[in-house]
């Protein structure tokens, strides 16, 4: 799987999690962490664990939180030459608390952290030239310089004949960031593979049905759509095929990062020329495996681990 090199750009941060369920952080609670995190970081770590050439462009502080992420990404085979270590910066963070209904409350420090400013210059610019596929996370379109970097790299990779995948991965906390909706529309115009979750399918279409929304996306230039359905599985659509597979039955411990691991696995198999059913099966397995571990990046899997889960579920 080394013929392609996958690049992503965006937030690298640590996640610190409340051990007790409740609504937000208005009172003292016990916390665990730091866990390496950030949607693009989780995505690219899973790509690297599958043996696919992978790289990320970001910024971290020269602090323990930054090095926790750098060490994890490097150990899983990710090229981190595009991560700028700012000696005066602070690595981003997210404090997370689960509610009784299973939802989550976040307190983010991203926009004003080291990764609030990312530029394509120096080692990052050189790295872009080595990559053949760009994966965009909607959650990474949180600051003007980061948006500019993502669009610059996306257009450069497309101009070289590369491909682009796009996961909206939207959080309510960032949806109304300045320029967010405009940036999302620009990215979609460059997208080959679109990976929405649930209602994100309708972000760019006034359609009344799933079928109509998919048709509109394909007519607009997207080559394939993969709709993530959580525990229920996922569906693949292109101009000639539709494939749906159920999810895997596992015991959920922590759902954070499952969609990122799913997307990373599908993209990796898609780039390797796998048929949609095979790519979906492995992606579903990666998403399921991810929820069985506490911590957003802790559930990333190797190919052997995914093979074992698939074999176990078949029996």
CORMO-V437455 format. One record per backbone hydrogen bond with DSSP energy under -0.5 kcal/mol. CO is the residue of the C=O (numbers start at 1). NH is the residue of the N-H. If there is no record, write none. Layout:
BEGIN
co	nh
CO	NH
CO	NH
END
This chain:
BEGIN
co	nh
1	53
4	53
5	132
5	133
6	55
7	135
8	57
11	41
12	92
13	37
14	94
15	35
16	96
17	32
22	24
23	26
30	19
32	17
35	15
36	297
37	13
38	42
39	43
40	44
41	45
42	46
43	47
44	48
45	49
46	50
47	50
47	52
48	51
49	303
53	6
54	79
55	8
56	82
57	10
58	84
60	86
61	63
63	67
64	68
65	69
66	70
67	71
68	72
69	73
70	74
71	75
72	76
73	78
74	77
77	54
78	80
79	56
80	83
82	58
82	84
84	60
84	86
85	87
86	62
86	89
90	114
92	14
93	109
94	16
95	107
96	18
97	105
98	22
99	102
103	99
105	97
107	95
109	93
110	113
113	116
114	117
119	121
121	124
122	126
123	127
124	128
125	129
127	130
128	131
132	163
133	7
134	136
134	165
135	9
136	138
136	167
137	140
138	141
140	142
143	147
144	148
145	149
146	150
147	151
148	152
149	153
150	154
151	155
152	156
153	157
154	158
155	159
156	160
157	162
158	161
163	134
164	192
164	193
165	136
166	168
166	195
167	138
171	174
171	175
174	177
177	180
179	183
180	184
181	185
182	186
183	187
184	188
185	189
186	190
187	190
187	191
188	191
192	223
192	224
193	166
194	226
196	228
197	200
198	201
199	202
200	203
202	205
209	213
210	214
211	215
212	216
213	217
214	218
215	219
216	220
217	222
218	221
223	239
224	194
225	227
225	237
226	228
227	235
228	198
229	232
230	233
233	229
234	245
235	227
236	243
237	225
241	238
243	236
245	234
248	250
250	252
255	258
257	261
258	262
259	263
260	264
261	265
262	266
263	267
264	268
265	269
266	270
267	271
268	272
269	274
270	273
275	279
276	280
277	281
278	282
279	283
280	284
281	285
282	286
283	287
284	288
285	289
286	290
287	291
289	292
290	293
291	253
291	254
295	299
297	300
302	306
303	307
304	308
305	309
306	310
307	311
308	312
309	313
310	314
311	315
END
